Amino acid sequence: MASQSNSSPTPKAEAAASKLGTTQNHKLVHPLPPLIPHNPLSIVSVLLSYLTYFISPPHHEVYPAYFDSDTSSVHVTDEKTIRALWEMGFFGKGNLSRSEPSWLEREKKRRGLLGGVTSEEVTRQRRSERRELKLERARMERMAIDDRLKAEATANGTVTTLTDQSSMPATVDGVTSSAVSTAEKFSLRKARETKLLGSQCPVAQNWEGESPDQKSPNGGKTVRFSPVVEAKEFASDSTILHLPGSMTDKQESGEEPVLVNEEHLQLSNEEAFFLAYGLGVLQIFDRDQKTTLSPTTLLSMFCQHAYFPPRVLSTDLNPDNPFLISYVVYHHFRSLKWVVRSGVKFGVDYILYNRGPVFSHAEYAVVVIPSFDDPYWSETEERRVHCANKQARSWWWFHCVNRVQAQVRKTLVVCYVEVPPPSPHDPKASSEVDIGAILARYRVREMTVRRWVPNRTRD
């Protein structure tokens, strides 16, 4: 097949991608959370893991971070901590990168201080090859339609080619007036569209003698572009001033510039609370990095910053707080061994990866909706209005989100969180908040939604 041979990846790109994939598999061999047994045979491996843990317990590493109230997120600046959190669970996002914190490697590559290829370059190469494959496939389809139209025109006693644009409507009308099927009509229309698209490439040659205001056959105006684009050169006699100690002075003096990593890892509040409370591997300080924040303080602070601007909450946490609802869903899917990432790019709350963003695309997109089924929330009119505003979603919104996920080949998961009523206040209870008891009162219900396309789901 010509399309496959022309758009196949080069050996250099294949070797670079293979080397990068081997490196990623070597680094990301222990993602979090660990293995969850699903059959009786895995009990043996679990017992061996427990025996190994009791015989030689591993070192419990606790990583530092600090909370930034301006961005309502947790920042990690230590390079060792950044690599550990990313390689063992894909937590956080580089503030100067799309996902993985790789600004330093990209900057070294740009300055010629680092060899090899980066993950962004491999992704860019794959997208370019995919684009070339689609263009080649469209060209082959257009050639096949052209040959078919020639054969049909010859059979009807007329010789018409796609190169004559003025005779195209007559040819289409002549063919469609005969006994042709719906598929053939669609092929002819597609051939005409591809011809019009192809005729737009030599713009300067075809429209060189036309006036700028000349109308095109379809009723629109055509614009004439000059085939020669001259570059504008600016002559400047002024000298360029350099500050003392700048990069140019260091290069002229022969000193190697010191490249400082300006990127930090940014954790969402759900990720930070899961690492601090759920796994106990993250120690969060305040912005001055003097006081360690306990899980109870973190819960109260994250609930305050769930609103904008942050609200001053009462002593008792509201069960319908946005942070509590979103964290319940995050903790739920993390405990099921899914890699949970933010889904703001696709208009949802979360996206779920089977192994991680390095290995494959996300399979599911999660939308979180609170559910107020308890009778407490419908006792008064004020509560009913409050709950209706919290869980109100329109069909327009639902179809838009579902269509977006269908375009990016993701399955939409509507996740309902059953919000419990406020717990009765016990004056004899201790002032310490039982976080486990609070989270245990929530229930999560999942519903998968798929967009039904008739052309793809025929019997």
Protein Blocks (a to p, Z undefined) as FASTA:
>chain_A
ZZlmmmpccfklmmmmmmmmmmmmmmmmmccdddddfbfklmmmmmmmmmmmmmmccddd
dddddddfklopacdfbfklmmmmmmnnogajdfkbfklacklmmmmmmnopagcjdfkl
mmmmmmmmmmmmmmmmmmmmmmmmmmmmmmmmmmnopacdfklmklmmmmmmmmmmmccd
fklmmmmmmmmmmmmmmmmmmmmlmmmmpcfklccfkopacddddfbdcddddddfbdcd
ddehiaklmmmnopacddddfbdcdddfklmmmmmmmnopaccddfkomaccdfklmmmm
mmmmmpccdddddfbdcfkbfklmmmmmmmmmmmnopacddfklnopabdcdfkbmklmc
cfbdcddddddfbfklmmpmklmmmmmmmmgccfklmmmmmmmmmmnopacddddddddd
dddddfkbcfbdcfklmmmmpccdddddddddfklmcZZ
